[in-house]
């Protein structure tokens, strides 16, 4: 089969991406062989290309999210259209999905939502499972006022949708005037005083990870408020300072959220729960042609384009 392949000759140097011909995976007990139809290139896939994850082993096939059809496995599953996403192994210590076939455990996939195309289904895994996890970690519930920092990003926009589907009131923090709070011109988030009548917000979901902005958001939490964050700076200081008196008096909480502590099977369960929300319209996947489609054979050049600032979003189709 054809597959994209990350190789690294010398530890500590960036890996090299190439298109290779590999043996088709052999079915083993408890597993499925899935014919891949599409696999998104997410920011974490680009970081994997740069060698940013110390637990990635080489050689390795990248691709965390995918959709496809079961072609080998238990007879009752043959022909089932599925989608899946990675935990801490797939695309890191076991092969990912940017190949013609992927071998996964039977518990690692979910039935593809019937109203999503293969391309759409291949783009939702990482953003929506991350959003689901961070909202659950923050104990988000109906009626909560939720501020989403980075609301126009892939994970942030998924958080917005999911929080609304839970019955929360969502305030979008963006670096422009399209959101409710402009975090570029209002880094102290003073607008929230007006929007909440001075009460503060119940939940902040921080997908940005800038300490100064995070600190400002902590100050805007109301009584019992929770701030859950999924990111931190990759360079410079990663320390976060908070005003302790206000923090303990209002019983605030800080919650870290790391998707790479979970398994592919964990996130398959998340996807099963999300499927019905896509099918009933509570959640929306990307619109057709919102992602640039590229053939597997052009995968190396596609990664180069996706790595460029403002290069756009790409999904590998097989």
C-alpha positions as CSV (number, residue, x, y, z in Angstrom):
1,X,0.0,0.0,0.0
2,X,1.0,3.7,-0.4
3,X,1.6,5.6,2.8
4,X,3.1,8.8,4.1
5,X,6.1,8.1,6.3
6,X,8.1,10.1,8.8
7,X,11.7,8.9,9.2
8,X,14.5,10.3,11.3
9,X,18.1,9.2,11.0
10,X,19.5,11.2,13.9
11,X,17.8,11.8,17.2
12,X,17.1,15.5,17.9
13,X,16.8,16.4,14.2
14,X,13.4,17.0,12.4
15,X,12.0,14.0,10.7
16,X,11.7,13.7,6.9
17,X,8.3,13.0,5.3
18,X,8.1,10.8,2.2
19,X,5.6,8.7,0.2
20,X,6.5,5.0,0.5
21,X,5.2,1.6,-0.5
22,X,4.6,-0.6,2.6
23,X,3.1,-4.0,3.2
24,X,-0.7,-3.8,3.8
25,X,-1.3,-4.4,7.5
26,X,-2.2,-8.0,8.4
27,X,-5.4,-8.5,10.4
28,X,-4.8,-9.6,14.0
29,X,-7.4,-10.8,16.6
30,X,-9.4,-8.0,18.1
31,X,-8.6,-5.6,15.3
32,X,-10.1,-4.1,12.1
33,X,-8.5,-3.3,8.8
34,X,-10.0,-0.1,7.6
35,X,-9.7,1.2,4.0
36,X,-9.0,4.9,4.6
37,X,-11.0,7.4,2.6
38,X,-9.8,10.7,4.1
39,X,-7.4,11.9,6.9
40,X,-7.1,15.6,8.0
41,X,-3.8,17.4,8.6
42,X,-4.3,19.0,12.0
43,X,-1.8,21.4,13.7
44,X,-0.6,18.6,15.9
45,X,0.2,16.6,12.7
46,X,2.3,19.5,11.6
47,X,4.0,19.6,15.0
48,X,4.7,15.8,14.6
49,X,6.4,16.6,11.3
50,X,8.7,19.0,13.1
51,X,9.6,16.4,15.7
52,X,7.9,18.3,18.5
53,X,6.5,15.3,20.3
54,X,9.2,13.4,22.3
55,X,7.1,10.2,22.4
56,X,6.8,9.8,18.6
57,X,8.8,6.8,17.4
58,X,10.2,6.4,13.9
59,X,9.6,5.4,11.2
60,X,5.9,6.4,11.6
61,X,2.9,7.0,9.4
62,X,1.2,10.3,10.4
63,X,-2.5,11.1,10.5
64,X,-4.5,11.4,13.7
65,X,-8.1,11.7,12.3
66,X,-9.6,9.5,9.6
67,X,-12.7,8.1,8.0
68,X,-13.1,4.9,6.0
69,X,-14.7,1.5,5.5
70,X,-14.1,-1.7,7.4
71,X,-12.7,-4.3,4.9
72,X,-11.5,-7.0,7.2
73,X,-12.6,-8.1,10.7
74,X,-15.7,-9.6,12.2
75,X,-18.2,-10.4,9.4
76,X,-21.0,-8.2,10.9
77,X,-18.7,-5.2,10.7
78,X,-17.5,-5.6,7.1
79,X,-18.6,-2.6,5.0
80,X,-19.3,-0.4,8.0
81,X,-18.4,3.2,7.4
82,X,-16.4,4.5,10.4
83,X,-14.4,7.4,11.7
84,X,-11.8,7.6,14.4
85,X,-9.2,9.8,16.0
86,X,-6.0,9.3,18.0
87,X,-5.2,9.2,21.6
88,X,-1.5,9.1,22.7
89,X,-0.5,6.2,20.4
90,X,-1.9,6.6,16.9
91,X,0.4,8.6,14.7
92,X,2.9,8.7,17.6
93,X,3.9,5.2,18.6
94,X,1.7,3.2,16.2
95,X,0.9,4.1,12.6
96,X,-1.6,6.8,11.8
97,X,-4.1,7.0,9.0
98,X,-2.4,8.8,6.1
99,X,-2.1,5.6,4.1
100,X,-4.4,3.4,2.1
101,X,-5.2,1.2,5.1
102,X,-5.0,1.4,8.9
103,X,-5.1,-1.4,11.4
104,X,-7.0,-0.5,14.6
105,X,-8.6,-2.2,17.5
106,X,-12.3,-3.0,17.2
107,X,-13.0,-0.5,20.0
108,X,-11.1,2.3,18.3
109,X,-13.7,3.4,15.8
110,X,-17.3,4.8,15.8
111,X,-19.9,4.6,13.1
112,X,-19.6,7.6,10.8
113,X,-22.5,10.0,11.1
114,X,-24.8,9.3,8.2
115,X,-25.1,13.0,7.2
116,X,-21.3,13.6,7.0
117,X,-19.2,12.9,4.0
118,X,-16.0,11.0,4.5
119,X,-14.0,14.2,4.2
120,X,-16.2,16.0,6.8
121,X,-15.9,13.0,9.2
122,X,-12.2,12.9,8.8
123,X,-11.8,16.5,10.1
124,X,-13.9,16.5,13.3
125,X,-12.1,14.0,15.6
126,X,-9.3,16.0,17.2
127,X,-11.2,19.3,17.6
128,X,-14.5,17.9,18.8
129,X,-13.1,15.2,21.2
130,X,-10.8,17.9,22.7
131,X,-13.8,20.2,23.0
132,X,-15.9,17.5,24.6
133,X,-13.1,16.6,27.1
134,X,-12.4,20.2,28.1
135,X,-16.0,21.1,28.7
136,X,-16.5,17.9,30.8
137,X,-13.4,18.7,32.8
138,X,-14.8,22.1,33.5
139,X,-18.1,20.6,34.5
140,X,-20.0,22.7,32.0
141,X,-23.8,22.6,32.4
142,X,-27.0,24.1,31.2
143,X,-27.2,27.8,32.1
144,X,-23.5,28.4,32.5
145,X,-21.9,31.5,31.0
146,X,-18.9,30.2,29.1
147,X,-16.1,32.3,27.7
148,X,-14.2,30.6,24.9
149,X,-10.7,32.1,24.2
150,X,-9.6,31.4,20.6
151,X,-13.3,30.8,19.7
152,X,-12.6,31.0,15.9
153,X,-9.9,28.3,16.0
154,X,-10.6,24.6,15.2
155,X,-11.0,23.5,18.8
156,X,-12.5,26.8,20.0
157,X,-15.2,26.7,17.4
158,X,-16.0,23.1,18.4
159,X,-16.2,24.2,22.0
160,X,-18.6,27.0,21.0
161,X,-20.9,24.5,19.3
162,X,-20.8,21.9,22.0
163,X,-21.3,24.4,24.9
164,X,-24.4,25.7,23.1
165,X,-25.7,22.2,22.6
166,X,-25.4,21.8,26.4
167,X,-27.6,24.8,26.9
168,X,-24.8,27.2,28.0
169,X,-24.6,30.9,27.0
170,X,-21.4,31.3,25.0
171,X,-19.2,34.4,24.8
172,X,-16.6,34.3,22.0
173,X,-13.1,35.7,22.7
174,X,-11.3,36.4,19.4
175,X,-8.5,38.7,18.2
176,X,-10.9,40.8,16.1
177,X,-14.4,42.4,16.3
178,X,-16.2,39.2,15.2
179,X,-16.5,37.9,18.7
180,X,-18.0,39.2,21.9
181,X,-14.7,40.2,23.3
182,X,-11.7,41.4,21.3
183,X,-8.7,39.9,23.1
184,X,-6.2,41.9,21.0
185,X,-7.6,45.4,21.8
186,X,-9.0,44.4,25.3
187,X,-6.4,42.0,26.8
188,X,-7.7,42.6,30.3
189,X,-11.2,41.4,29.1
190,X,-12.9,44.5,30.6
191,X,-15.8,44.0,28.2
192,X,-16.9,41.0,30.3
193,X,-17.9,43.3,33.2
194,X,-20.5,44.8,30.9
195,X,-21.6,41.5,29.3
196,X,-22.1,39.7,32.7
197,X,-23.3,42.7,34.8
198,X,-20.1,42.4,36.8
199,X,-20.9,38.8,38.0
200,X,-18.2,37.2,35.9
201,X,-18.4,34.0,33.9
202,X,-18.9,30.4,35.1
203,X,-16.5,28.8,32.8
204,X,-13.5,29.8,30.7
205,X,-12.2,27.5,28.0
206,X,-8.7,28.7,27.1
207,X,-7.5,27.2,23.7
208,X,-4.8,29.9,23.3
209,X,-2.5,29.4,26.2
210,X,-1.0,32.9,26.7
211,X,-0.2,33.4,30.4
212,X,-1.2,37.1,30.5
213,X,-4.5,36.4,28.8
214,X,-5.2,33.4,30.9
215,X,-4.5,35.4,34.1
216,X,-6.9,38.1,32.9
217,X,-9.6,35.4,32.3
218,X,-9.1,34.0,35.8
219,X,-9.8,37.4,37.2
220,X,-13.2,37.4,35.4
221,X,-14.4,34.1,36.8
222,X,-17.4,34.5,39.1
223,X,-18.0,32.5,42.3
224,X,-17.2,28.9,41.8
225,X,-15.9,29.6,38.3
226,X,-13.7,27.1,36.4
227,X,-11.0,27.8,33.9
228,X,-9.9,24.8,31.8
229,X,-6.9,25.2,29.4
230,X,-5.5,23.0,26.7
231,X,-2.4,24.9,25.7
232,X,0.7,26.7,27.0
233,X,3.5,28.7,25.3
234,X,6.1,26.6,23.4
235,X,8.8,29.3,23.9
236,X,9.3,31.7,26.8
237,X,7.9,31.6,30.2
238,X,5.1,29.1,31.0
239,X,4.4,30.4,34.5
240,X,0.9,31.6,35.4
241,X,0.4,34.0,38.2
242,X,-3.0,34.5,39.9
243,X,-4.3,36.8,42.6
244,X,-4.8,34.4,45.4
245,X,-7.2,36.3,47.7
246,X,-9.8,36.7,45.0
247,X,-9.2,33.1,43.9
248,X,-9.8,31.4,47.2
249,X,-12.6,33.7,48.3
250,X,-14.6,33.0,45.2
251,X,-13.7,29.3,45.2
252,X,-12.3,29.4,41.7
253,X,-10.7,26.4,39.9
254,X,-7.9,25.9,37.4
255,X,-8.1,22.7,35.3
256,X,-5.5,21.4,32.9
257,X,-6.7,19.3,30.0
258,X,-4.3,17.0,28.0
259,X,-5.9,14.8,25.3
260,X,-2.7,12.9,25.0
261,X,-3.4,11.2,28.3
262,X,-6.3,9.3,26.7
263,X,-6.5,6.2,24.4
264,X,-7.9,5.8,20.9
265,X,-10.6,3.7,22.6
266,X,-11.5,6.5,25.0
267,X,-12.0,8.9,22.1
268,X,-14.0,6.4,20.1
269,X,-16.5,6.5,22.9
270,X,-16.5,10.3,22.7
271,X,-17.1,10.1,18.9
272,X,-20.0,7.7,19.4
273,X,-21.6,10.3,21.7
274,X,-21.0,13.0,19.2
275,X,-22.4,11.2,16.2
276,X,-26.0,11.6,17.2
277,X,-25.4,15.4,17.7
278,X,-24.1,15.6,14.1
279,X,-27.0,13.7,12.8
280,X,-29.6,15.7,14.6
281,X,-28.0,19.0,13.5
282,X,-26.9,20.1,17.0
283,X,-23.3,20.0,15.8
284,X,-22.1,21.1,12.3
285,X,-19.0,19.8,10.6
286,X,-17.0,21.8,8.1
287,X,-18.9,22.9,5.0
288,X,-18.1,21.2,1.7
289,X,-14.9,22.6,0.1
290,X,-14.0,24.4,3.4
291,X,-11.0,22.0,3.5
292,X,-8.6,21.7,0.6
293,X,-8.6,18.1,-0.6
294,X,-5.3,16.6,-1.7
295,X,-4.4,13.1,-3.0
296,X,-2.3,10.8,-0.9
297,X,0.3,10.8,-3.7
298,X,0.7,14.6,-3.2
299,X,0.9,14.3,0.5
300,X,4.5,15.6,0.9
301,X,3.8,18.8,-1.0
302,X,0.5,19.2,0.8
303,X,2.2,19.1,4.2
304,X,4.6,21.8,2.9
305,X,1.6,24.0,1.9
306,X,-0.2,23.3,5.2
307,X,3.0,24.3,7.1
308,X,3.0,27.8,5.6
309,X,1.4,30.6,7.6
310,X,-2.1,31.1,6.2
311,X,-1.6,28.1,3.9
312,X,-5.1,26.8,4.6
313,X,-6.6,23.6,5.9
314,X,-6.0,20.3,4.1
315,X,-7.3,16.8,4.2
316,X,-5.7,13.8,2.5
317,X,-8.1,11.8,0.4
318,X,-7.2,8.2,-0.6
